[in-house]
Amino acid sequence: MLYKVGEVYFVVDGHHRVSVAHEQGQVFIDAEVRECLTKINITPDLKPEDLEILGEKVNFLERTGLDRICPGANIKLTISDILKEFPGKTEGDLYLWVLDNQRHLSQAGRNLQPPEEAARKFVQGVE
């Protein structure tokens, strides 16, 4: 049995069979494959040090809902040099800060849109 996560396959059951097939130069092998969908792209060149960053990206997508609102969106800054005002922080950090600030203002009695609605309107260009 194999699990496919992104572009990477993991052998769950049948390690010996795969090993023998590999030694014999066999290119293909029959297997049951279960595909696991992820919010991020997992590739064979993934390094262990990348896992923390990818985990943060998953948290960011789950918290913001941007992957549901605009699938495949590549989040980039459009305000020139804004991160100079936030040394050591990323665009994602800034976005999460804005969401937290919005939640704080909302709890203080301000009538603000929920983050998902605000993000949807932003993506659609609606004020």
A tleap script that builds the chain and sets N, CA, C and O, in Angstrom:
source leaprc.protein.ff14SB
mol = sequence {
  NMET LEU TYR LYS VAL GLY GLU VAL TYR PHE
  VAL VAL ASP GLY HIE HIE ARG VAL SER VAL
  ALA HIE GLU GLN GLY GLN VAL PHE ILE ASP
  ALA GLU VAL ARG GLU CYS LEU THR LYS ILE
  ASN ILE THR PRO ASP LEU LYS PRO GLU ASP
  LEU GLU ILE LEU GLY GLU LYS VAL ASN PHE
  LEU GLU ARG THR GLY LEU ASP ARG ILE CYS
  PRO GLY ALA ASN ILE LYS LEU THR ILE SER
  ASP ILE LEU LYS GLU PHE PRO GLY LYS THR
  GLU GLY ASP LEU TYR LEU TRP VAL LEU ASP
  ASN GLN ARG HIE LEU SER GLN ALA GLY ARG
  ASN LEU GLN PRO PRO GLU GLU ALA ALA ARG
  LYS PHE VAL GLN GLY VAL CGLU
}
set mol.1.N position { 0.846 -1.168 0.000 }
set mol.1.CA position { 0.000 0.000 0.000 }
set mol.1.C position { 0.894 1.234 0.000 }
set mol.1.O position { 1.905 1.284 0.701 }
set mol.2.N position { 0.505 2.231 -0.800 }
set mol.2.CA position { 1.220 3.491 -0.896 }
set mol.2.C position { 0.293 4.638 -0.548 }
set mol.2.O position { -0.907 4.591 -0.818 }
set mol.3.N position { 0.867 5.668 0.055 }
set mol.3.CA position { 0.166 6.926 0.232 }
set mol.3.C position { 0.848 7.932 -0.675 }
set mol.3.O position { 2.075 8.034 -0.693 }
set mol.4.N position { 0.048 8.673 -1.428 }
set mol.4.CA position { 0.576 9.750 -2.252 }
set mol.4.C position { 0.191 11.061 -1.577 }
set mol.4.O position { -0.989 11.372 -1.422 }
set mol.5.N position { 1.213 11.828 -1.175 }
set mol.5.CA position { 1.007 13.122 -0.543 }
set mol.5.C position { 1.674 14.151 -1.442 }
set mol.5.O position { 2.901 14.200 -1.532 }
set mol.6.N position { 0.874 14.968 -2.102 }
set mol.6.CA position { 1.423 15.890 -3.092 }
set mol.6.C position { 2.019 15.089 -4.228 }
set mol.6.O position { 1.325 14.303 -4.873 }
set mol.7.N position { 3.309 15.286 -4.476 }
set mol.7.CA position { 4.006 14.549 -5.533 }
set mol.7.C position { 4.884 13.430 -4.974 }
set mol.7.O position { 5.696 12.862 -5.704 }
set mol.8.N position { 4.729 13.107 -3.688 }
set mol.8.CA position { 5.608 12.156 -3.021 }
set mol.8.C position { 4.819 10.911 -2.611 }
set mol.8.O position { 3.683 11.008 -2.148 }
set mol.9.N position { 5.436 9.747 -2.789 }
set mol.9.CA position { 4.816 8.472 -2.417 }
set mol.9.C position { 5.511 7.914 -1.177 }
set mol.9.O position { 6.735 7.978 -1.054 }
set mol.10.N position { 4.707 7.362 -0.257 }
set mol.10.CA position { 5.219 6.729 0.955 }
set mol.10.C position { 4.729 5.298 0.990 }
set mol.10.O position { 3.533 5.043 0.854 }
set mol.11.N position { 5.657 4.353 1.174 }
set mol.11.CA position { 5.296 2.937 1.273 }
set mol.11.C position { 4.843 2.666 2.700 }
set mol.11.O position { 5.580 2.913 3.655 }
set mol.12.N position { 3.612 2.150 2.836 }
set mol.12.CA position { 3.069 1.843 4.155 }
set mol.12.C position { 3.192 0.352 4.422 }
set mol.12.O position { 3.554 -0.069 5.520 }
set mol.13.N position { 2.886 -0.433 3.407 }
set mol.13.CA position { 2.940 -1.889 3.548 }
set mol.13.C position { 3.540 -2.442 2.271 }
set mol.13.O position { 3.098 -2.081 1.180 }
set mol.14.N position { 4.540 -3.314 2.380 }
set mol.14.CA position { 5.161 -3.910 1.206 }
set mol.14.C position { 6.570 -3.423 0.943 }
set mol.14.O position { 7.036 -3.442 -0.196 }
set mol.15.N position { 7.254 -2.985 1.996 }
set mol.15.CA position { 8.618 -2.488 1.829 }
set mol.15.C position { 9.525 -3.542 1.182 }
set mol.15.O position { 10.332 -3.229 0.307 }
set mol.16.N position { 9.380 -4.793 1.629 }
set mol.16.CA position { 10.238 -5.864 1.100 }
set mol.16.C position { 9.970 -6.080 -0.384 }
set mol.16.O position { 10.906 -6.237 -1.168 }
set mol.17.N position { 8.711 -6.089 -0.767 }
set mol.17.CA position { 8.338 -6.284 -2.174 }
set mol.17.C position { 8.906 -5.161 -3.051 }
set mol.17.O position { 9.389 -5.413 -4.155 }
set mol.18.N position { 8.844 -3.935 -2.558 }
set mol.18.CA position { 9.393 -2.793 -3.298 }
set mol.18.C position { 10.911 -2.913 -3.400 }
set mol.18.O position { 11.487 -2.642 -4.454 }
set mol.19.N position { 11.557 -3.316 -2.314 }
set mol.19.CA position { 13.006 -3.473 -2.300 }
set mol.19.C position { 13.467 -4.532 -3.303 }
set mol.19.O position { 14.421 -4.314 -4.049 }
set mol.20.N position { 12.792 -5.662 -3.314 }
set mol.20.CA position { 13.142 -6.745 -4.247 }
set mol.20.C position { 12.918 -6.300 -5.692 }
set mol.20.O position { 13.759 -6.551 -6.555 }
set mol.21.N position { 11.805 -5.649 -5.955 }
set mol.21.CA position { 11.519 -5.162 -7.304 }
set mol.21.C position { 12.592 -4.175 -7.754 }
set mol.21.O position { 13.020 -4.201 -8.908 }
set mol.22.N position { 13.020 -3.314 -6.853 }
set mol.22.CA position { 14.057 -2.330 -7.168 }
set mol.22.C position { 15.380 -3.026 -7.494 }
set mol.22.O position { 16.050 -2.663 -8.461 }
set mol.23.N position { 15.757 -4.025 -6.690 }
set mol.23.CA position { 17.006 -4.777 -6.923 }
set mol.23.C position { 16.989 -5.487 -8.263 }
set mol.23.O position { 18.030 -5.624 -8.907 }
set mol.24.N position { 15.824 -5.938 -8.688 }
set mol.24.CA position { 15.701 -6.658 -9.956 }
set mol.24.C position { 15.555 -5.707 -11.150 }
set mol.24.O position { 15.407 -6.155 -12.287 }
set mol.25.N position { 15.594 -4.412 -10.893 }
set mol.25.CA position { 15.499 -3.441 -11.964 }
set mol.25.C position { 14.086 -3.210 -12.470 }
set mol.25.O position { 13.885 -2.617 -13.530 }
set mol.26.N position { 13.129 -3.670 -11.722 }
set mol.26.CA position { 11.724 -3.496 -12.109 }
set mol.26.C position { 11.353 -2.025 -11.963 }
set mol.26.O position { 11.592 -1.418 -10.919 }
set mol.27.N position { 10.764 -1.451 -13.020 }
set mol.27.CA position { 10.428 -0.030 -13.018 }
set mol.27.C position { 9.051 0.225 -12.412 }
set mol.27.O position { 8.851 1.228 -11.728 }
set mol.28.N position { 8.098 -0.681 -12.662 }
set mol.28.CA position { 6.734 -0.512 -12.181 }
set mol.28.C position { 6.364 -1.652 -11.254 }
set mol.28.O position { 6.907 -2.752 -11.354 }
set mol.29.N position { 5.432 -1.379 -10.349 }
set mol.29.CA position { 4.930 -2.390 -9.433 }
set mol.29.C position { 3.465 -2.074 -9.144 }
set mol.29.O position { 3.100 -0.913 -8.961 }
set mol.30.N position { 2.642 -3.093 -9.104 }
set mol.30.CA position { 1.229 -2.883 -8.778 }
set mol.30.C position { 1.093 -2.577 -7.293 }
set mol.30.O position { 1.715 -3.214 -6.443 }
set mol.31.N position { 0.262 -1.585 -7.010 }
set mol.31.CA position { 0.054 -1.217 -5.608 }
set mol.31.C position { -1.261 -0.471 -5.470 }
set mol.31.O position { -1.738 0.173 -6.404 }
set mol.32.N position { -1.835 -0.578 -4.273 }
set mol.32.CA position { -2.999 0.236 -3.941 }
set mol.32.C position { -2.463 1.577 -3.457 }
set mol.32.O position { -1.649 1.635 -2.536 }
set mol.33.N position { -2.926 2.650 -4.086 }
set mol.33.CA position { -2.455 3.989 -3.744 }
set mol.33.C position { -3.609 4.795 -3.165 }
set mol.33.O position { -4.678 4.895 -3.766 }
set mol.34.N position { -3.378 5.360 -2.004 }
set mol.34.CA position { -4.354 6.276 -1.400 }
set mol.34.C position { -3.772 7.679 -1.459 }
set mol.34.O position { -2.680 7.937 -0.952 }
set mol.35.N position { -4.516 8.575 -2.084 }
set mol.35.CA position { -4.033 9.945 -2.241 }
set mol.35.C position { -4.528 10.811 -1.100 }
set mol.35.O position { -5.710 10.799 -0.756 }
set mol.36.N position { -3.615 11.554 -0.524 }
set mol.36.CA position { -3.935 12.476 0.566 }
set mol.36.C position { -3.814 13.895 0.038 }
set mol.36.O position { -2.747 14.315 -0.408 }
set mol.37.N position { -4.914 14.626 0.094 }
set mol.37.CA position { -4.894 16.002 -0.373 }
set mol.37.C position { -4.276 16.894 0.687 }
set mol.37.O position { -4.492 16.695 1.882 }
set mol.38.N position { -3.506 17.878 0.243 }
set mol.38.CA position { -2.874 18.814 1.161 }
set mol.38.C position { -3.127 20.243 0.690 }
set mol.38.O position { -3.429 20.480 -0.480 }
set mol.39.N position { -3.002 21.174 1.600 }
set mol.39.CA position { -3.163 22.586 1.264 }
set mol.39.C position { -1.890 23.161 0.648 }
set mol.39.O position { -1.896 24.272 0.118 }
set mol.40.N position { -0.809 22.404 0.720 }
set mol.40.CA position { 0.473 22.873 0.208 }
set mol.40.C position { 1.054 21.833 -0.734 }
set mol.40.O position { 0.651 20.670 -0.716 }
set mol.41.N position { 1.995 22.256 -1.550 }
set mol.41.CA position { 2.608 21.353 -2.515 }
set mol.41.C position { 3.783 20.617 -1.867 }
set mol.41.O position { 4.747 21.243 -1.425 }
set mol.42.N position { 3.698 19.308 -1.815 }
set mol.42.CA position { 4.766 18.469 -1.280 }
set mol.42.C position { 5.506 17.879 -2.473 }
set mol.42.O position { 4.896 17.230 -3.324 }
set mol.43.N position { 6.820 18.101 -2.540 }
set mol.43.CA position { 7.624 17.607 -3.659 }
set mol.43.C position { 8.740 16.708 -3.149 }
set mol.43.O position { 9.098 16.764 -1.973 }
set mol.44.N position { 9.295 15.874 -4.037 }
set mol.44.CA position { 10.355 14.956 -3.609 }
set mol.44.C position { 11.607 15.653 -3.093 }
set mol.44.O position { 12.374 15.047 -2.344 }
set mol.45.N position { 11.834 16.902 -3.469 }
set mol.45.CA position { 13.031 17.607 -3.017 }
set mol.45.C position { 12.836 18.312 -1.675 }
set mol.45.O position { 13.681 19.108 -1.264 }
set mol.46.N position { 11.738 18.027 -0.998 }
set mol.46.CA position { 11.438 18.628 0.302 }
set mol.46.C position { 12.522 18.262 1.319 }
set mol.46.O position { 12.916 17.102 1.439 }
set mol.47.N position { 12.989 19.268 2.039 }
set mol.47.CA position { 14.021 19.055 3.062 }
set mol.47.C position { 13.371 19.144 4.443 }
set mol.47.O position { 12.378 19.852 4.607 }
set mol.48.N position { 13.909 18.444 5.430 }
set mol.48.CA position { 13.329 18.501 6.778 }
set mol.48.C position { 13.196 19.925 7.315 }
set mol.48.O position { 12.240 20.229 8.029 }
set mol.49.N position { 14.150 20.802 6.975 }
set mol.49.CA position { 14.078 22.181 7.483 }
set mol.49.C position { 12.930 22.972 6.849 }
set mol.49.O position { 12.551 24.027 7.359 }
set mol.50.N position { 12.370 22.465 5.729 }
set mol.50.CA position { 11.234 23.127 5.091 }
set mol.50.C position { 9.912 22.833 5.807 }
set mol.50.O position { 8.936 23.557 5.614 }
set mol.51.N position { 9.870 21.787 6.624 }
set mol.51.CA position { 8.615 21.355 7.236 }
set mol.51.C position { 8.011 22.414 8.158 }
set mol.51.O position { 6.791 22.583 8.183 }
set mol.52.N position { 8.839 23.123 8.907 }
set mol.52.CA position { 8.311 24.156 9.812 }
set mol.52.C position { 7.657 25.277 9.006 }
set mol.52.O position { 6.575 25.750 9.354 }
set mol.53.N position { 8.314 25.694 7.936 }
set mol.53.CA position { 7.760 26.757 7.092 }
set mol.53.C position { 6.456 26.296 6.447 }
set mol.53.O position { 5.481 27.046 6.409 }
set mol.54.N position { 6.436 25.057 5.940 }
set mol.54.CA position { 5.213 24.534 5.331 }
set mol.54.C position { 4.095 24.411 6.357 }
set mol.54.O position { 2.931 24.657 6.041 }
set mol.55.N position { 4.442 24.033 7.580 }
set mol.55.CA position { 3.441 23.966 8.646 }
set mol.55.C position { 2.836 25.334 8.919 }
set mol.55.O position { 1.628 25.451 9.123 }
set mol.56.N position { 3.667 26.367 8.923 }
set mol.56.CA position { 3.168 27.727 9.121 }
set mol.56.C position { 2.273 28.153 7.963 }
set mol.56.O position { 1.283 28.858 8.158 }
set mol.57.N position { 2.631 27.719 6.753 }
set mol.57.CA position { 1.797 28.053 5.592 }
set mol.57.C position { 0.424 27.398 5.714 }
set mol.57.O position { -0.592 28.020 5.403 }
set mol.58.N position { 0.390 26.139 6.169 }
set mol.58.CA position { -0.889 25.454 6.373 }
set mol.58.C position { -1.718 26.202 7.418 }
set mol.58.O position { -2.912 26.426 7.220 }
set mol.59.N position { -1.084 26.588 8.532 }
set mol.59.CA position { -1.795 27.352 9.566 }
set mol.59.C position { -2.343 28.646 8.996 }
set mol.59.O position { -3.478 29.022 9.286 }
set mol.60.N position { -1.544 29.330 8.187 }
set mol.60.CA position { -1.961 30.586 7.571 }
set mol.60.C position { -3.179 30.360 6.677 }
set mol.60.O position { -4.152 31.109 6.758 }
set mol.61.N position { -3.133 29.333 5.826 }
set mol.61.CA position { -4.252 29.061 4.923 }
set mol.61.C position { -5.504 28.644 5.687 }
set mol.61.O position { -6.610 29.053 5.336 }
set mol.62.N position { -5.335 27.830 6.732 }
set mol.62.CA position { -6.506 27.421 7.516 }
set mol.62.C position { -7.122 28.608 8.242 }
set mol.62.O position { -8.343 28.713 8.350 }
set mol.63.N position { -6.281 29.492 8.734 }
set mol.63.CA position { -6.780 30.626 9.503 }
set mol.63.C position { -7.442 31.682 8.624 }
set mol.63.O position { -8.453 32.271 9.006 }
set mol.64.N position { -6.863 31.923 7.434 }
set mol.64.CA position { -7.381 32.975 6.567 }
set mol.64.C position { -8.470 32.494 5.623 }
set mol.64.O position { -9.336 33.274 5.227 }
set mol.65.N position { -8.434 31.203 5.257 }
set mol.65.CA position { -9.392 30.685 4.291 }
set mol.65.C position { -9.106 31.129 2.869 }
set mol.65.O position { -9.945 30.939 1.989 }
set mol.66.N position { -7.934 31.718 2.620 }
set mol.66.CA position { -7.628 32.227 1.284 }
set mol.66.C position { -7.558 31.128 0.228 }
set mol.66.O position { -7.834 31.382 -0.944 }
set mol.67.N position { -7.196 29.922 0.622 }
set mol.67.CA position { -7.142 28.833 -0.360 }
set mol.67.C position { -8.539 28.434 -0.823 }
set mol.67.O position { -8.689 27.920 -1.931 }
set mol.68.N position { -9.566 28.657 -0.003 }
set mol.68.CA position { -10.950 28.374 -0.413 }
set mol.68.C position { -11.524 29.540 -1.211 }
set mol.68.O position { -12.255 29.342 -2.182 }
set mol.69.N position { -11.186 30.751 -0.792 }
set mol.69.CA position { -11.711 31.945 -1.435 }
set mol.69.C position { -11.133 32.113 -2.835 }
set mol.69.O position { -11.851 32.430 -3.784 }
set mol.70.N position { -9.843 31.900 -2.949 }
set mol.70.CA position { -9.159 32.099 -4.230 }
set mol.70.C position { -8.143 30.974 -4.421 }
set mol.70.O position { -6.952 31.168 -4.181 }
set mol.71.N position { -8.615 29.783 -4.856 }
set mol.71.CA position { -7.712 28.637 -5.017 }
set mol.71.C position { -6.536 28.974 -5.942 }
set mol.71.O position { -6.707 29.597 -6.990 }
set mol.72.N position { -5.368 28.554 -5.535 }
set mol.72.CA position { -4.176 28.774 -6.345 }
set mol.72.C position { -3.607 30.178 -6.268 }
set mol.72.O position { -2.685 30.515 -7.011 }
set mol.73.N position { -4.148 31.005 -5.373 }
set mol.73.CA position { -3.664 32.390 -5.266 }
set mol.73.C position { -2.214 32.406 -4.795 }
set mol.73.O position { -1.825 31.650 -3.905 }
set mol.74.N position { -1.435 33.269 -5.403 }
set mol.74.CA position { -0.056 33.484 -4.991 }
set mol.74.C position { -0.027 34.822 -4.263 }
set mol.74.O position { -0.107 35.875 -4.895 }
set mol.75.N position { 0.085 34.787 -2.953 }
set mol.75.CA position { -0.027 35.997 -2.146 }
set mol.75.C position { 1.259 36.803 -2.262 }
set mol.75.O position { 2.339 36.328 -1.910 }
set mol.76.N position { 1.128 38.038 -2.763 }
set mol.76.CA position { 2.266 38.943 -2.916 }
set mol.76.C position { 1.873 40.322 -2.417 }
set mol.76.O position { 0.698 40.689 -2.423 }
set mol.77.N position { 2.865 41.076 -1.987 }
set mol.77.CA position { 2.612 42.448 -1.568 }
set mol.77.C position { 2.470 43.359 -2.774 }
set mol.77.O position { 3.166 43.189 -3.775 }
set mol.78.N position { 1.570 44.324 -2.678 }
set mol.78.CA position { 1.453 45.333 -3.727 }
set mol.78.C position { 1.845 46.702 -3.205 }
set mol.78.O position { 1.969 47.644 -3.987 }
set mol.79.N position { 2.042 46.832 -1.905 }
set mol.79.CA position { 2.479 48.100 -1.321 }
set mol.79.C position { 4.001 48.040 -1.227 }
set mol.79.O position { 4.559 47.187 -0.536 }
set mol.80.N position { 4.661 48.953 -1.931 }
set mol.80.CA position { 6.123 48.926 -2.037 }
set mol.80.C position { 6.798 49.083 -0.687 }
set mol.80.O position { 6.481 49.998 0.073 }
set mol.81.N position { 7.717 48.198 -0.396 }
set mol.81.CA position { 8.608 48.273 0.772 }
set mol.81.C position { 7.896 48.293 2.122 }
set mol.81.O position { 8.479 48.764 3.099 }
set mol.82.N position { 6.671 47.805 2.217 }
set mol.82.CA position { 5.949 47.849 3.495 }
set mol.82.C position { 6.624 47.002 4.570 }
set mol.82.O position { 6.533 47.319 5.757 }
set mol.83.N position { 7.303 45.925 4.162 }
set mol.83.CA position { 7.924 45.063 5.165 }
set mol.83.C position { 9.125 45.723 5.850 }
set mol.83.O position { 9.586 45.227 6.879 }
set mol.84.N position { 9.640 46.826 5.303 }
set mol.84.CA position { 10.709 47.557 5.998 }
set mol.84.C position { 10.220 48.067 7.351 }
set mol.84.O position { 11.008 48.255 8.278 }
set mol.85.N position { 8.910 48.287 7.451 }
set mol.85.CA position { 8.318 48.751 8.704 }
set mol.85.C position { 8.147 47.618 9.717 }
set mol.85.O position { 7.839 47.863 10.883 }
set mol.86.N position { 8.350 46.371 9.263 }
set mol.86.CA position { 8.184 45.187 10.104 }
set mol.86.C position { 9.414 44.285 9.943 }
set mol.86.O position { 9.314 43.213 9.346 }
set mol.87.N position { 10.577 44.705 10.470 }
set mol.87.CA position { 11.799 43.921 10.273 }
set mol.87.C position { 11.666 42.497 10.804 }
set mol.87.O position { 11.138 42.258 11.890 }
set mol.88.N position { 12.163 41.564 10.000 }
set mol.88.CA position { 12.146 40.159 10.397 }
set mol.88.C position { 10.807 39.476 10.220 }
set mol.88.O position { 10.661 38.312 10.594 }
set mol.89.N position { 9.826 40.165 9.661 }
set mol.89.CA position { 8.494 39.589 9.481 }
set mol.89.C position { 8.231 39.326 7.998 }
set mol.89.O position { 8.854 39.939 7.131 }
set mol.90.N position { 7.306 38.414 7.718 }
set mol.90.CA position { 6.935 38.072 6.350 }
set mol.90.C position { 5.577 38.675 6.021 }
set mol.90.O position { 4.896 39.237 6.879 }
set mol.91.N position { 5.205 38.543 4.753 }
set mol.91.CA position { 3.888 39.003 4.330 }
set mol.91.C position { 2.789 38.270 5.099 }
set mol.91.O position { 1.785 38.865 5.490 }
set mol.92.N position { 2.997 36.971 5.309 }
set mol.92.CA position { 2.021 36.185 6.068 }
set mol.92.C position { 1.898 36.667 7.504 }
set mol.92.O position { 0.795 36.740 8.046 }
set mol.93.N position { 3.043 37.000 8.128 }
set mol.93.CA position { 3.008 37.543 9.487 }
set mol.93.C position { 2.181 38.823 9.534 }
set mol.93.O position { 1.365 39.021 10.433 }
set mol.94.N position { 2.409 39.687 8.546 }
set mol.94.CA position { 1.686 40.952 8.495 }
set mol.94.C position { 0.188 40.714 8.322 }
set mol.94.O position { -0.630 41.370 8.966 }
set mol.95.N position { -0.165 39.777 7.453 }
set mol.95.CA position { -1.581 39.486 7.216 }
set mol.95.C position { -2.242 38.962 8.494 }
set mol.95.O position { -3.344 39.384 8.844 }
set mol.96.N position { -1.569 38.048 9.186 }
set mol.96.CA position { -2.137 37.520 10.433 }
set mol.96.C position { -2.258 38.615 11.489 }
set mol.96.O position { -3.215 38.621 12.263 }
set mol.97.N position { -1.297 39.543 11.529 }
set mol.97.CA position { -1.389 40.663 12.463 }
set mol.97.C position { -2.636 41.496 12.156 }
set mol.97.O position { -3.360 41.900 13.066 }
set mol.98.N position { -2.879 41.749 10.870 }
set mol.98.CA position { -4.058 42.524 10.475 }
set mol.98.C position { -5.329 41.801 10.910 }
set mol.98.O position { -6.249 42.431 11.432 }
set mol.99.N position { -5.390 40.477 10.700 }
set mol.99.CA position { -6.570 39.717 11.118 }
set mol.99.C position { -6.771 39.778 12.628 }
set mol.99.O position { -7.891 39.962 13.104 }
set mol.100.N position { -5.679 39.622 13.379 }
set mol.100.CA position { -5.786 39.685 14.841 }
set mol.100.C position { -6.246 41.071 15.292 }
set mol.100.O position { -7.062 41.191 16.205 }
set mol.101.N position { -5.724 42.107 14.656 }
set mol.101.CA position { -6.122 43.469 14.988 }
set mol.101.C position { -7.591 43.690 14.659 }
set mol.101.O position { -8.310 44.346 15.413 }
set mol.102.N position { -8.032 43.148 13.541 }
set mol.102.CA position { -9.441 43.276 13.157 }
set mol.102.C position { -10.343 42.576 14.181 }
set mol.102.O position { -11.388 43.104 14.562 }
set mol.103.N position { -9.933 41.394 14.616 }
set mol.103.CA position { -10.708 40.656 15.626 }
set mol.103.C position { -10.774 41.451 16.924 }
set mol.103.O position { -11.827 41.530 17.557 }
set mol.104.N position { -9.647 42.038 17.320 }
set mol.104.CA position { -9.603 42.846 18.542 }
set mol.104.C position { -10.559 44.042 18.445 }
set mol.104.O position { -11.291 44.336 19.390 }
set mol.105.N position { -10.545 44.722 17.304 }
set mol.105.CA position { -11.441 45.865 17.120 }
set mol.105.C position { -12.902 45.426 17.140 }
set mol.105.O position { -13.763 46.119 17.683 }
set mol.106.N position { -13.167 44.279 16.549 }
set mol.106.CA position { -14.530 43.758 16.510 }
set mol.106.C position { -15.024 43.443 17.921 }
set mol.106.O position { -16.167 43.745 18.264 }
set mol.107.N position { -14.166 42.841 18.732 }
set mol.107.CA position { -14.537 42.514 20.114 }
set mol.107.C position { -14.717 43.772 20.963 }
set mol.107.O position { -15.399 43.750 21.987 }
set mol.108.N position { -14.096 44.867 20.521 }
set mol.108.CA position { -14.224 46.134 21.241 }
set mol.108.C position { -15.495 46.878 20.847 }
set mol.108.O position { -15.709 48.011 21.278 }
set mol.109.N position { -16.335 46.251 20.032 }
set mol.109.CA position { -17.607 46.857 19.673 }
set mol.109.C position { -17.650 47.499 18.302 }
set mol.109.O position { -18.677 48.054 17.914 }
set mol.110.N position { -16.560 47.434 17.565 }
set mol.110.CA position { -16.560 47.989 16.212 }
set mol.110.C position { -17.290 47.028 15.290 }
set mol.110.O position { -17.157 45.812 15.435 }
set mol.111.N position { -18.057 47.550 14.345 }
set mol.111.CA position { -18.810 46.724 13.410 }
set mol.111.C position { -17.945 46.441 12.179 }
set mol.111.O position { -17.986 47.191 11.204 }
set mol.112.N position { -17.158 45.355 12.226 }
set mol.112.CA position { -16.258 45.000 11.133 }
set mol.112.C position { -16.730 43.719 10.459 }
set mol.112.O position { -17.442 42.910 11.053 }
set mol.113.N position { -16.323 43.555 9.217 }
set mol.113.CA position { -16.648 42.331 8.481 }
set mol.113.C position { -15.822 41.173 9.026 }
set mol.113.O position { -14.699 41.374 9.488 }
set mol.114.N position { -16.371 39.962 8.973 }
set mol.114.CA position { -15.554 38.797 9.335 }
set mol.114.C position { -14.379 38.689 8.343 }
set mol.114.O position { -14.522 39.085 7.186 }
set mol.115.N position { -13.229 38.161 8.776 }
set mol.115.CA position { -12.052 38.102 7.904 }
set mol.115.C position { -12.322 37.425 6.555 }
set mol.115.O position { -11.835 37.891 5.525 }
set mol.116.N position { -13.091 36.332 6.553 }
set mol.116.CA position { -13.339 35.633 5.289 }
set mol.116.C position { -14.112 36.524 4.315 }
set mol.116.O position { -13.812 36.549 3.121 }
set mol.117.N position { -15.107 37.256 4.826 }
set mol.117.CA position { -15.885 38.146 3.961 }
set mol.117.C position { -15.016 39.295 3.449 }
set mol.117.O position { -15.097 39.657 2.275 }
set mol.118.N position { -14.193 39.867 4.316 }
set mol.118.CA position { -13.298 40.949 3.907 }
set mol.118.C position { -12.300 40.461 2.858 }
set mol.118.O position { -12.034 41.167 1.885 }
set mol.119.N position { -11.747 39.264 3.045 }
set mol.119.CA position { -10.798 38.712 2.078 }
set mol.119.C position { -11.480 38.454 0.737 }
set mol.119.O position { -10.910 38.737 -0.317 }
set mol.120.N position { -12.705 37.913 0.778 }
set mol.120.CA position { -13.443 37.642 -0.462 }
set mol.120.C position { -13.682 38.944 -1.235 }
set mol.120.O position { -13.490 38.991 -2.450 }
set mol.121.N position { -14.101 39.993 -0.531 }
set mol.121.CA position { -14.342 41.283 -1.181 }
set mol.121.C position { -13.042 41.869 -1.732 }
set mol.121.O position { -13.028 42.481 -2.801 }
set mol.122.N position { -11.959 41.675 -0.994 }
set mol.122.CA position { -10.666 42.171 -1.463 }
set mol.122.C position { -10.258 41.468 -2.762 }
set mol.122.O position { -9.829 42.118 -3.716 }
set mol.123.N position { -10.394 40.136 -2.793 }
set mol.123.CA position { -10.026 39.359 -3.981 }
set mol.123.C position { -10.911 39.762 -5.166 }
set mol.123.O position { -10.436 39.827 -6.300 }
set mol.124.N position { -12.193 40.032 -4.906 }
set mol.124.CA position { -13.125 40.398 -5.983 }
set mol.124.C position { -13.028 41.880 -6.346 }
set mol.124.O position { -13.654 42.309 -7.316 }
set mol.125.N position { -12.267 42.665 -5.600 }
set mol.125.CA position { -12.125 44.084 -5.888 }
set mol.125.C position { -13.322 44.915 -5.451 }
set mol.125.O position { -13.559 45.997 -5.989 }
set mol.126.N position { -14.087 44.407 -4.464 }
set mol.126.CA position { -15.273 45.108 -3.965 }
set mol.126.C position { -14.905 45.789 -2.655 }
set mol.126.O position { -14.192 45.213 -1.833 }
set mol.127.N position { -15.390 47.017 -2.456 }
set mol.127.CA position { -15.124 47.695 -1.169 }
set mol.127.C position { -16.254 47.470 -0.199 }
set mol.127.O position { -16.207 47.961 0.929 }
savepdb mol mol.pdb
quit
